[in-house]
Amino acid sequence: QVQLVESGGGLVQAGGSLRLSCAASGTIFSINVMGWYRQAPGKQRELVAVITNGGSTNYADSVKGRFTISRDNAKNTVYLQMNSLKPEDAAVYYCNAVVRHTPGPDKYDYWGQGTQVTVSS
């Protein structure tokens, strides 16, 4: 099993910044992909940004140029630096990790409990 613990959410004014962190712990051989998703009230969960263990990244168009995802493989931690926040960025942000528990090919999907980001206009 793997636990993902998120931190860094909160209330910020439009135009401000927040940095989210997510640390993975448990039985981990490797983490192929780590990422952030978000879900606003009444909307489906959507991808915000993902990063592979090699450092390749992918972003939602709505956050490109404003958000930066990074990870520390030694600490099994992923970060999301969010700048120039907009009211439409407000949501619960969830950390995701695709984990291998052994050197074998099986991968498992894990989610954090979510952290609230509120942006006031």
Disulfide bonds with the S-S distance in Angstrom:
Cys22-Cys95 2.05
